[in-house]
Amino acid sequence: MIRHGTTVYPTIPPRVEYTLTTLGQSLAEPITALRQWTETHINEIERARARVTPSPSAG
């Protein structure tokens, strides 16, 4: 049975395969760009987090 990008196989235990819709696949490029940006700026991100995140001992 196939429904909305999901294939269900009549086996025991049940087996299901999922696929992305065309709309979901269209997110691949922007998500990849966001990942690359994050990898490029990870040190700056961590420094900014350290400035605004209280340390556990400050509790």
mmCIF file of the N, C-alpha and C atoms, coordinates in Angstrom:
data_MODEL
# 
_entry.id   MODEL 
# 
loop_
_atom_site.group_PDB 
_atom_site.id 
_atom_site.type_symbol 
_atom_site.label_atom_id 
_atom_site.label_alt_id 
_atom_site.label_comp_id 
_atom_site.label_asym_id 
_atom_site.label_entity_id 
_atom_site.label_seq_id 
_atom_site.pdbx_PDB_ins_code 
_atom_site.Cartn_x 
_atom_site.Cartn_y 
_atom_site.Cartn_z 
_atom_site.occupancy 
_atom_site.B_iso_or_equiv 
_atom_site.pdbx_formal_charge 
_atom_site.auth_seq_id 
_atom_site.auth_comp_id 
_atom_site.auth_asym_id 
_atom_site.auth_atom_id 
_atom_site.pdbx_PDB_model_num 
ATOM 1   N N  . MET A 1 1  ? 0.847  -1.170 0.000  1.00 0.00 ? 1  MET A N  1 
ATOM 2   C CA . MET A 1 1  ? 0.000  0.000  0.000  1.00 0.00 ? 1  MET A CA 1 
ATOM 3   C C  . MET A 1 1  ? 0.894  1.236  0.000  1.00 0.00 ? 1  MET A C  1 
ATOM 4   N N  . ILE A 1 2  ? 0.624  2.165  -0.862 1.00 0.00 ? 2  ILE A N  1 
ATOM 5   C CA . ILE A 1 2  ? 1.391  3.410  -0.937 1.00 0.00 ? 2  ILE A CA 1 
ATOM 6   C C  . ILE A 1 2  ? 0.447  4.568  -0.649 1.00 0.00 ? 2  ILE A C  1 
ATOM 7   N N  . ARG A 1 3  ? 0.861  5.434  0.275  1.00 0.00 ? 3  ARG A N  1 
ATOM 8   C CA . ARG A 1 3  ? 0.031  6.574  0.630  1.00 0.00 ? 3  ARG A CA 1 
ATOM 9   C C  . ARG A 1 3  ? 0.916  7.726  1.040  1.00 0.00 ? 3  ARG A C  1 
ATOM 10  N N  . HIS A 1 4  ? 0.832  8.840  0.351  1.00 0.00 ? 4  HIS A N  1 
ATOM 11  C CA . HIS A 1 4  ? 1.574  10.055 0.699  1.00 0.00 ? 4  HIS A CA 1 
ATOM 12  C C  . HIS A 1 4  ? 3.058  9.794  0.922  1.00 0.00 ? 4  HIS A C  1 
ATOM 13  N N  . GLY A 1 5  ? 3.693  9.092  0.008  1.00 0.00 ? 5  GLY A N  1 
ATOM 14  C CA . GLY A 1 5  ? 5.124  8.840  0.116  1.00 0.00 ? 5  GLY A CA 1 
ATOM 15  C C  . GLY A 1 5  ? 5.491  7.766  1.121  1.00 0.00 ? 5  GLY A C  1 
ATOM 16  N N  . THR A 1 6  ? 4.526  6.982  1.559  1.00 0.00 ? 6  THR A N  1 
ATOM 17  C CA . THR A 1 6  ? 4.769  5.911  2.518  1.00 0.00 ? 6  THR A CA 1 
ATOM 18  C C  . THR A 1 6  ? 4.400  4.586  1.876  1.00 0.00 ? 6  THR A C  1 
ATOM 19  N N  . THR A 1 7  ? 5.311  3.641  1.923  1.00 0.00 ? 7  THR A N  1 
ATOM 20  C CA . THR A 1 7  ? 5.026  2.301  1.420  1.00 0.00 ? 7  THR A CA 1 
ATOM 21  C C  . THR A 1 7  ? 4.967  1.351  2.609  1.00 0.00 ? 7  THR A C  1 
ATOM 22  N N  . VAL A 1 8  ? 3.846  0.667  2.758  1.00 0.00 ? 8  VAL A N  1 
ATOM 23  C CA . VAL A 1 8  ? 3.669  -0.287 3.846  1.00 0.00 ? 8  VAL A CA 1 
ATOM 24  C C  . VAL A 1 8  ? 3.690  -1.683 3.245  1.00 0.00 ? 8  VAL A C  1 
ATOM 25  N N  . TYR A 1 9  ? 4.539  -2.538 3.784  1.00 0.00 ? 9  TYR A N  1 
ATOM 26  C CA . TYR A 1 9  ? 4.645  -3.904 3.302  1.00 0.00 ? 9  TYR A CA 1 
ATOM 27  C C  . TYR A 1 9  ? 3.911  -4.834 4.263  1.00 0.00 ? 9  TYR A C  1 
ATOM 28  N N  . PRO A 1 10 ? 3.100  -5.752 3.750  1.00 0.00 ? 10 PRO A N  1 
ATOM 29  C CA . PRO A 1 10 ? 2.331  -6.648 4.617  1.00 0.00 ? 10 PRO A CA 1 
ATOM 30  C C  . PRO A 1 10 ? 3.193  -7.785 5.167  1.00 0.00 ? 10 PRO A C  1 
ATOM 31  N N  . THR A 1 11 ? 4.103  -7.445 6.047  1.00 0.00 ? 11 THR A N  1 
ATOM 32  C CA . THR A 1 11 ? 5.004  -8.432 6.640  1.00 0.00 ? 11 THR A CA 1 
ATOM 33  C C  . THR A 1 11 ? 4.860  -8.404 8.156  1.00 0.00 ? 11 THR A C  1 
ATOM 34  N N  . ILE A 1 12 ? 5.401  -9.402 8.791  1.00 0.00 ? 12 ILE A N  1 
ATOM 35  C CA . ILE A 1 12 ? 5.417  -9.445 10.250 1.00 0.00 ? 12 ILE A CA 1 
ATOM 36  C C  . ILE A 1 12 ? 6.882  -9.560 10.658 1.00 0.00 ? 12 ILE A C  1 
ATOM 37  N N  . PRO A 1 13 ? 7.442  -8.628 11.410 1.00 0.00 ? 13 PRO A N  1 
ATOM 38  C CA . PRO A 1 13 ? 6.804  -7.394 11.852 1.00 0.00 ? 13 PRO A CA 1 
ATOM 39  C C  . PRO A 1 13 ? 6.590  -6.442 10.685 1.00 0.00 ? 13 PRO A C  1 
ATOM 40  N N  . PRO A 1 14 ? 5.686  -5.486 10.842 1.00 0.00 ? 14 PRO A N  1 
ATOM 41  C CA . PRO A 1 14 ? 5.399  -4.556 9.746  1.00 0.00 ? 14 PRO A CA 1 
ATOM 42  C C  . PRO A 1 14 ? 6.648  -3.781 9.329  1.00 0.00 ? 14 PRO A C  1 
ATOM 43  N N  . ARG A 1 15 ? 6.760  -3.530 8.064  1.00 0.00 ? 15 ARG A N  1 
ATOM 44  C CA . ARG A 1 15 ? 7.878  -2.756 7.526  1.00 0.00 ? 15 ARG A CA 1 
ATOM 45  C C  . ARG A 1 15 ? 7.294  -1.583 6.759  1.00 0.00 ? 15 ARG A C  1 
ATOM 46  N N  . VAL A 1 16 ? 7.828  -0.395 7.009  1.00 0.00 ? 16 VAL A N  1 
ATOM 47  C CA . VAL A 1 16 ? 7.336  0.814  6.355  1.00 0.00 ? 16 VAL A CA 1 
ATOM 48  C C  . VAL A 1 16 ? 8.536  1.584  5.824  1.00 0.00 ? 16 VAL A C  1 
ATOM 49  N N  . GLU A 1 17 ? 8.436  2.055  4.606  1.00 0.00 ? 17 GLU A N  1 
ATOM 50  C CA . GLU A 1 17 ? 9.467  2.926  4.025  1.00 0.00 ? 17 GLU A CA 1 
ATOM 51  C C  . GLU A 1 17 ? 8.834  4.284  3.768  1.00 0.00 ? 17 GLU A C  1 
ATOM 52  N N  . TYR A 1 18 ? 9.548  5.332  4.144  1.00 0.00 ? 18 TYR A N  1 
ATOM 53  C CA . TYR A 1 18 ? 9.056  6.688  3.964  1.00 0.00 ? 18 TYR A CA 1 
ATOM 54  C C  . TYR A 1 18 ? 9.908  7.395  2.919  1.00 0.00 ? 18 TYR A C  1 
ATOM 55  N N  . THR A 1 19 ? 9.293  8.264  2.154  1.00 0.00 ? 19 THR A N  1 
ATOM 56  C CA . THR A 1 19 ? 10.015 9.105  1.203  1.00 0.00 ? 19 THR A CA 1 
ATOM 57  C C  . THR A 1 19 ? 9.529  10.535 1.352  1.00 0.00 ? 19 THR A C  1 
ATOM 58  N N  . LEU A 1 20 ? 10.397 11.464 1.022  1.00 0.00 ? 20 LEU A N  1 
ATOM 59  C CA . LEU A 1 20 ? 10.018 12.867 1.065  1.00 0.00 ? 20 LEU A CA 1 
ATOM 60  C C  . LEU A 1 20 ? 9.148  13.219 -0.126 1.00 0.00 ? 20 LEU A C  1 
ATOM 61  N N  . THR A 1 21 ? 8.213  14.114 0.106  1.00 0.00 ? 21 THR A N  1 
ATOM 62  C CA . THR A 1 21 ? 7.423  14.657 -0.991 1.00 0.00 ? 21 THR A CA 1 
ATOM 63  C C  . THR A 1 21 ? 8.301  15.634 -1.770 1.00 0.00 ? 21 THR A C  1 
ATOM 64  N N  . THR A 1 22 ? 7.824  16.089 -2.897 1.00 0.00 ? 22 THR A N  1 
ATOM 65  C CA . THR A 1 22 ? 8.550  17.093 -3.680 1.00 0.00 ? 22 THR A CA 1 
ATOM 66  C C  . THR A 1 22 ? 8.759  18.350 -2.847 1.00 0.00 ? 22 THR A C  1 
ATOM 67  N N  . LEU A 1 23 ? 7.745  18.727 -2.073 1.00 0.00 ? 23 LEU A N  1 
ATOM 68  C CA . LEU A 1 23 ? 7.869  19.902 -1.213 1.00 0.00 ? 23 LEU A CA 1 
ATOM 69  C C  . LEU A 1 23 ? 8.966  19.685 -0.171 1.00 0.00 ? 23 LEU A C  1 
ATOM 70  N N  . GLY A 1 24 ? 8.994  18.517 0.441  1.00 0.00 ? 24 GLY A N  1 
ATOM 71  C CA . GLY A 1 24 ? 10.044 18.200 1.408  1.00 0.00 ? 24 GLY A CA 1 
ATOM 72  C C  . GLY A 1 24 ? 11.423 18.192 0.770  1.00 0.00 ? 24 GLY A C  1 
ATOM 73  N N  . GLN A 1 25 ? 11.522 17.632 -0.427 1.00 0.00 ? 25 GLN A N  1 
ATOM 74  C CA . GLN A 1 25 ? 12.805 17.595 -1.135 1.00 0.00 ? 25 GLN A CA 1 
ATOM 75  C C  . GLN A 1 25 ? 13.299 18.998 -1.459 1.00 0.00 ? 25 GLN A C  1 
ATOM 76  N N  . SER A 1 26 ? 12.372 19.939 -1.643 1.00 0.00 ? 26 SER A N  1 
ATOM 77  C CA . SER A 1 26 ? 12.776 21.312 -1.967 1.00 0.00 ? 26 SER A CA 1 
ATOM 78  C C  . SER A 1 26 ? 13.490 21.989 -0.800 1.00 0.00 ? 26 SER A C  1 
ATOM 79  N N  . LEU A 1 27 ? 13.416 21.410 0.390  1.00 0.00 ? 27 LEU A N  1 
ATOM 80  C CA . LEU A 1 27 ? 14.124 21.970 1.547  1.00 0.00 ? 27 LEU A CA 1 
ATOM 81  C C  . LEU A 1 27 ? 15.585 21.556 1.610  1.00 0.00 ? 27 LEU A C  1 
ATOM 82  N N  . ALA A 1 28 ? 16.003 20.595 0.827  1.00 0.00 ? 28 ALA A N  1 
ATOM 83  C CA . ALA A 1 28 ? 17.374 20.085 0.904  1.00 0.00 ? 28 ALA A CA 1 
ATOM 84  C C  . ALA A 1 28 ? 18.406 21.193 0.705  1.00 0.00 ? 28 ALA A C  1 
ATOM 85  N N  . GLU A 1 29 ? 18.234 22.014 -0.297 1.00 0.00 ? 29 GLU A N  1 
ATOM 86  C CA . GLU A 1 29 ? 19.222 23.069 -0.574 1.00 0.00 ? 29 GLU A CA 1 
ATOM 87  C C  . GLU A 1 29 ? 19.290 24.109 0.546  1.00 0.00 ? 29 GLU A C  1 
ATOM 88  N N  . PRO A 1 30 ? 18.154 24.665 1.013  1.00 0.00 ? 30 PRO A N  1 
ATOM 89  C CA . PRO A 1 30 ? 18.260 25.637 2.111  1.00 0.00 ? 30 PRO A CA 1 
ATOM 90  C C  . PRO A 1 30 ? 18.811 25.028 3.399  1.00 0.00 ? 30 PRO A C  1 
ATOM 91  N N  . ILE A 1 31 ? 18.473 23.788 3.702  1.00 0.00 ? 31 ILE A N  1 
ATOM 92  C CA . ILE A 1 31 ? 18.990 23.148 4.911  1.00 0.00 ? 31 ILE A CA 1 
ATOM 93  C C  . ILE A 1 31 ? 20.492 22.924 4.791  1.00 0.00 ? 31 ILE A C  1 
ATOM 94  N N  . THR A 1 32 ? 20.953 22.539 3.614  1.00 0.00 ? 32 THR A N  1 
ATOM 95  C CA . THR A 1 32 ? 22.389 22.360 3.390  1.00 0.00 ? 32 THR A CA 1 
ATOM 96  C C  . THR A 1 32 ? 23.113 23.691 3.558  1.00 0.00 ? 32 THR A C  1 
ATOM 97  N N  . ALA A 1 33 ? 22.533 24.764 3.033  1.00 0.00 ? 33 ALA A N  1 
ATOM 98  C CA . ALA A 1 33 ? 23.146 26.092 3.177  1.00 0.00 ? 33 ALA A CA 1 
ATOM 99  C C  . ALA A 1 33 ? 23.219 26.495 4.645  1.00 0.00 ? 33 ALA A C  1 
ATOM 100 N N  . LEU A 1 34 ? 22.174 26.227 5.416  1.00 0.00 ? 34 LEU A N  1 
ATOM 101 C CA . LEU A 1 34 ? 22.171 26.550 6.838  1.00 0.00 ? 34 LEU A CA 1 
ATOM 102 C C  . LEU A 1 34 ? 23.236 25.740 7.583  1.00 0.00 ? 34 LEU A C  1 
ATOM 103 N N  . ARG A 1 35 ? 23.357 24.453 7.246  1.00 0.00 ? 35 ARG A N  1 
ATOM 104 C CA . ARG A 1 35 ? 24.388 23.611 7.876  1.00 0.00 ? 35 ARG A CA 1 
ATOM 105 C C  . ARG A 1 35 ? 25.781 24.161 7.571  1.00 0.00 ? 35 ARG A C  1 
ATOM 106 N N  . GLN A 1 36 ? 26.020 24.530 6.315  1.00 0.00 ? 36 GLN A N  1 
ATOM 107 C CA . GLN A 1 36 ? 27.338 25.053 5.928  1.00 0.00 ? 36 GLN A CA 1 
ATOM 108 C C  . GLN A 1 36 ? 27.633 26.368 6.643  1.00 0.00 ? 36 GLN A C  1 
ATOM 109 N N  . TRP A 1 37 ? 26.611 27.243 6.765  1.00 0.00 ? 37 TRP A N  1 
ATOM 110 C CA . TRP A 1 37 ? 26.793 28.504 7.471  1.00 0.00 ? 37 TRP A CA 1 
ATOM 111 C C  . TRP A 1 37 ? 27.158 28.235 8.925  1.00 0.00 ? 37 TRP A C  1 
ATOM 112 N N  . THR A 1 38 ? 26.446 27.280 9.541  1.00 0.00 ? 38 THR A N  1 
ATOM 113 C CA . THR A 1 38 ? 26.700 26.942 10.942 1.00 0.00 ? 38 THR A CA 1 
ATOM 114 C C  . THR A 1 38 ? 28.114 26.417 11.125 1.00 0.00 ? 38 THR A C  1 
ATOM 115 N N  . GLU A 1 39 ? 28.564 25.547 10.227 1.00 0.00 ? 39 GLU A N  1 
ATOM 116 C CA . GLU A 1 39 ? 29.922 25.004 10.329 1.00 0.00 ? 39 GLU A CA 1 
ATOM 117 C C  . GLU A 1 39 ? 30.965 26.110 10.183 1.00 0.00 ? 39 GLU A C  1 
ATOM 118 N N  . THR A 1 40 ? 30.698 27.077 9.315  1.00 0.00 ? 40 THR A N  1 
ATOM 119 C CA . THR A 1 40 ? 31.626 28.184 9.110  1.00 0.00 ? 40 THR A CA 1 
ATOM 120 C C  . THR A 1 40 ? 31.705 29.080 10.343 1.00 0.00 ? 40 THR A C  1 
ATOM 121 N N  . HIS A 1 41 ? 30.573 29.262 11.032 1.00 0.00 ? 41 HIS A N  1 
ATOM 122 C CA . HIS A 1 41 ? 30.495 30.228 12.130 1.00 0.00 ? 41 HIS A CA 1 
ATOM 123 C C  . HIS A 1 41 ? 30.391 29.594 13.521 1.00 0.00 ? 41 HIS A C  1 
ATOM 124 N N  . ILE A 1 42 ? 30.684 28.311 13.636 1.00 0.00 ? 42 ILE A N  1 
ATOM 125 C CA . ILE A 1 42 ? 30.477 27.613 14.904 1.00 0.00 ? 42 ILE A CA 1 
ATOM 126 C C  . ILE A 1 42 ? 31.242 28.253 16.061 1.00 0.00 ? 42 ILE A C  1 
ATOM 127 N N  . ASN A 1 43 ? 32.451 28.715 15.825 1.00 0.00 ? 43 ASN A N  1 
ATOM 128 C CA . ASN A 1 43 ? 33.221 29.329 16.919 1.00 0.00 ? 43 ASN A CA 1 
ATOM 129 C C  . ASN A 1 43 ? 32.549 30.610 17.415 1.00 0.00 ? 43 ASN A C  1 
ATOM 130 N N  . GLU A 1 44 ? 32.052 31.426 16.489 1.00 0.00 ? 44 GLU A N  1 
ATOM 131 C CA . GLU A 1 44 ? 31.345 32.653 16.878 1.00 0.00 ? 44 GLU A CA 1 
ATOM 132 C C  . GLU A 1 44 ? 30.051 32.325 17.617 1.00 0.00 ? 44 GLU A C  1 
ATOM 133 N N  . ILE A 1 45 ? 29.354 31.306 17.165 1.00 0.00 ? 45 ILE A N  1 
ATOM 134 C CA . ILE A 1 45 ? 28.105 30.886 17.809 1.00 0.00 ? 45 ILE A CA 1 
ATOM 135 C C  . ILE A 1 45 ? 28.379 30.446 19.243 1.00 0.00 ? 45 ILE A C  1 
ATOM 136 N N  . GLU A 1 46 ? 29.403 29.640 19.428 1.00 0.00 ? 46 GLU A N  1 
ATOM 137 C CA . GLU A 1 46 ? 29.731 29.158 20.768 1.00 0.00 ? 46 GLU A CA 1 
ATOM 138 C C  . GLU A 1 46 ? 30.158 30.292 21.691 1.00 0.00 ? 46 GLU A C  1 
ATOM 139 N N  . ARG A 1 47 ? 30.917 31.265 21.163 1.00 0.00 ? 47 ARG A N  1 
ATOM 140 C CA . ARG A 1 47 ? 31.308 32.420 21.989 1.00 0.00 ? 47 ARG A CA 1 
ATOM 141 C C  . ARG A 1 47 ? 30.081 33.228 22.395 1.00 0.00 ? 47 ARG A C  1 
ATOM 142 N N  . ALA A 1 48 ? 29.146 33.438 21.471 1.00 0.00 ? 48 ALA A N  1 
ATOM 143 C CA . ALA A 1 48 ? 27.929 34.188 21.780 1.00 0.00 ? 48 ALA A CA 1 
ATOM 144 C C  . ALA A 1 48 ? 27.085 33.453 22.822 1.00 0.00 ? 48 ALA A C  1 
ATOM 145 N N  . ARG A 1 49 ? 26.982 32.137 22.692 1.00 0.00 ? 49 ARG A N  1 
ATOM 146 C CA . ARG A 1 49 ? 26.233 31.347 23.679 1.00 0.00 ? 49 ARG A CA 1 
ATOM 147 C C  . ARG A 1 49 ? 26.861 31.471 25.062 1.00 0.00 ? 49 ARG A C  1 
ATOM 148 N N  . ALA A 1 50 ? 28.192 31.437 25.107 1.00 0.00 ? 50 ALA A N  1 
ATOM 149 C CA . ALA A 1 50 ? 28.886 31.503 26.396 1.00 0.00 ? 50 ALA A CA 1 
ATOM 150 C C  . ALA A 1 50 ? 28.633 32.848 27.076 1.00 0.00 ? 50 ALA A C  1 
ATOM 151 N N  . ARG A 1 51 ? 28.454 33.907 26.288 1.00 0.00 ? 51 ARG A N  1 
ATOM 152 C CA . ARG A 1 51 ? 28.213 35.241 26.870 1.00 0.00 ? 51 ARG A CA 1 
ATOM 153 C C  . ARG A 1 51 ? 26.821 35.347 27.478 1.00 0.00 ? 51 ARG A C  1 
ATOM 154 N N  . VAL A 1 52 ? 25.834 34.625 26.957 1.00 0.00 ? 52 VAL A N  1 
ATOM 155 C CA . VAL A 1 52 ? 24.455 34.802 27.425 1.00 0.00 ? 52 VAL A CA 1 
ATOM 156 C C  . VAL A 1 52 ? 23.914 33.621 28.226 1.00 0.00 ? 52 VAL A C  1 
ATOM 157 N N  . THR A 1 53 ? 24.626 32.526 28.275 1.00 0.00 ? 53 THR A N  1 
ATOM 158 C CA . THR A 1 53 ? 24.172 31.342 29.005 1.00 0.00 ? 53 THR A CA 1 
ATOM 159 C C  . THR A 1 53 ? 24.851 31.304 30.364 1.00 0.00 ? 53 THR A C  1 
ATOM 160 N N  . PRO A 1 54 ? 24.063 31.341 31.442 1.00 0.00 ? 54 PRO A N  1 
ATOM 161 C CA . PRO A 1 54 ? 24.705 31.281 32.774 1.00 0.00 ? 54 PRO A CA 1 
ATOM 162 C C  . PRO A 1 54 ? 25.377 29.927 32.982 1.00 0.00 ? 54 PRO A C  1 
ATOM 163 N N  . SER A 1 55 ? 26.478 29.960 33.696 1.00 0.00 ? 55 SER A N  1 
ATOM 164 C CA . SER A 1 55 ? 27.164 28.704 33.988 1.00 0.00 ? 55 SER A CA 1 
ATOM 165 C C  . SER A 1 55 ? 26.362 27.937 35.041 1.00 0.00 ? 55 SER A C  1 
ATOM 166 N N  . PRO A 1 56 ? 26.497 26.607 35.095 1.00 0.00 ? 56 PRO A N  1 
ATOM 167 C CA . PRO A 1 56 ? 25.746 25.815 36.079 1.00 0.00 ? 56 PRO A CA 1 
ATOM 168 C C  . PRO A 1 56 ? 26.015 26.240 37.523 1.00 0.00 ? 56 PRO A C  1 
ATOM 169 N N  . SER A 1 57 ? 27.207 26.755 37.788 1.00 0.00 ? 57 SER A N  1 
ATOM 170 C CA . SER A 1 57 ? 27.542 27.154 39.165 1.00 0.00 ? 57 SER A CA 1 
ATOM 171 C C  . SER A 1 57 ? 26.890 28.479 39.559 1.00 0.00 ? 57 SER A C  1 
ATOM 172 N N  . ALA A 1 58 ? 26.382 29.245 38.569 1.00 0.00 ? 58 ALA A N  1 
ATOM 173 C CA . ALA A 1 58 ? 25.774 30.545 38.857 1.00 0.00 ? 58 ALA A CA 1 
ATOM 174 C C  . ALA A 1 58 ? 24.354 30.396 39.394 1.00 0.00 ? 58 ALA A C  1 
ATOM 175 N N  . GLY A 1 59 ? 23.760 29.170 39.263 1.00 0.00 ? 59 GLY A N  1 
ATOM 176 C CA . GLY A 1 59 ? 22.414 28.831 39.620 1.00 0.00 ? 59 GLY A CA 1 
ATOM 177 C C  . GLY A 1 59 ? 21.818 29.493 40.761 1.00 0.00 ? 59 GLY A C  1 
# 
